Amino acid sequence: MGFWQRLLFFGGLSHRGGGRVPCSLRGIRALVFRRQLSGAESENLKQRRAQIMSRGLPKQKPIEGVKQVIVVASGKGGVGKSTTAVNLALALAANDSSKAVGLLDADVYGPSVPKMMNLKGNPELSQNNRMRPLLNYGIACMSMGFLVEETAPVIWRGLMVMSAIEKLLRQVDWGQLDYLVVDMPPGTGDVQLSVSQNIPISGAVIVSTPQDIALMDAHKGAEMFRKVHVPVLGLIQNMSVFQCPKCKHKTHIFGADGAERLAQTLDLNVLGDIPLHLSIREASDTGQPVVFSQPESDEAKAYLRIAVEVVRRLPPPPE
């Protein structure tokens, strides 16, 4: 039933609280005028939207001195994304000592890199008035955690977060880097979109644990990067299995092969599995990541193998 039929048939208009609102002739004329005005505004909005879309997205601008950017992302928090990002950066450097590697902590609300890389202090300014990254274990690091007190919450709205991300991307003197690993915040929000649209990204790595609830969000994360034309290099299945240190029995606490199934659904590769092991947690908490502190351990070797797979799937760096 159309608008006029409803008006004539019911003799009024419904409202959310129930019942009818009587309509006088004057009220009907006012209502018609508002509908016409709304239609005109809607048409203007469509025209403006078309004009904006015709201009296209802002042109991506590379980070000065950085050859390739690798983002490490996850659909949800708590899956070990930051631990993976830190150890991946160290593994990239360990696998090829000729490569310079940097690590950017883009998680403004919950920065983890300072703690995991055992770094404190405020960045100094270079001659060109850019922040110098802090250095440890051969990795140049930048994080919002260097700019605020360790226990101080960052209570910012979206625009302030975007401004902070822009500064972390553009106002850091990285020098010459072969790889910049970016530890993204969890989810598919403003930061992911802003980073993807503003800088060329060589590839994204999606971290997930094997259980269904994490894989569901990992699926969303991979699809988001595809929609903004960022190559997804593959999935990392973290906390894949727990081995009892006494009896050596293996238990899949979070399920088995969940990332394999998701990878098949998305036509992606699984870059590797990381076990659930006490040494990884302890090394991260003490600021001595396992790739650095226990390079011969099985856990460190898992990260090293993943780094090889990541490099193998990267596109050639721009000349």
C-alpha positions, 0 to 999 in steps of 0.5 A: 500500500502506497503513501497516499493510500495509507493516508486516505485509508487510515485517516492518519499516520502511525507513530512508534508509540502505537495508535494513529495521529490524525492528519488535517489538510494543512498537515497533509500539505506540510507532510508532502512539502517535507517529503519533496524537500527530502527527495531534493536533499537526497538527490543533492546528496547523491550528486555530491557523493558521485563527485567525491567518488569521481575524484578517487581516493587520496594518492598513496605516498611511500614512507621515505626510505622504506622499501617494503611495508608488511602489516601484521593484523588480526580480526580480534585482540588476544590472538598474539598479533603483537608477539608475532609482529615483534618476532617476525621483525627479528626473524626477518633481520636474523634470516638476512643480516644485510636487511635493515628492519623497522617496527612500527606500533600502530596500536595507539590505544594499546601499544605493546612494542615498548614492553616487548622490545625492552625500550623506554624513553622519548624519541629524539628529533633529527635535524629535519625535525623528525622523530628518531626511532629507538633501537634495540636488537638491531630493530628500529622501533616507533610507538605511541608508547614512547610518547605517553606515560606507560600507565596513561590511557589514550582517550582520543576520538577517531580524528585524533587517532588518525592524526597520531597515525599520520605523524607516526607514518610521516614524521619518523626518520626511519633512515633506509629500511628494507622492511617496515613491519607494522603492528596493527590494532585488532579489528577493521577500523579507522587505523587499518583503513587510513594506513591502507589508503595512505601508504603502499603496503607490500603485503598483509599477514593475518594472525589467528588462533584456531578456534572458530570465534577468532577465525570468523574475525580473521576472515573479516580482516582478510576480506577488508585488506582485499577490498582496499587492494592490499595483497594478503600474504597468508595466515599465521596460526598462533597457539596451534598446539600445546605440548606438555613439558613432562609427558610430551603429550600434545593438546590442541587447546583451541582446536586443530587446523582451523587456519587451514580450513579458513585458508582454503575458503579464502584461497590463501596460504598458511605461512606457519604454525606457532605453538602455545609455549611458556617460553614465548610468553616469558620472553615477551614479558621480559622484553627479550623476544624468543627469536633473539633470546632463544634462537635455537629453540623450536619456537624461534625456528617457527618464526624464522620459517614464517619470515622465509615464507613472508619474503618469498610471497612479497612482490618485488620492491619498487625501484 
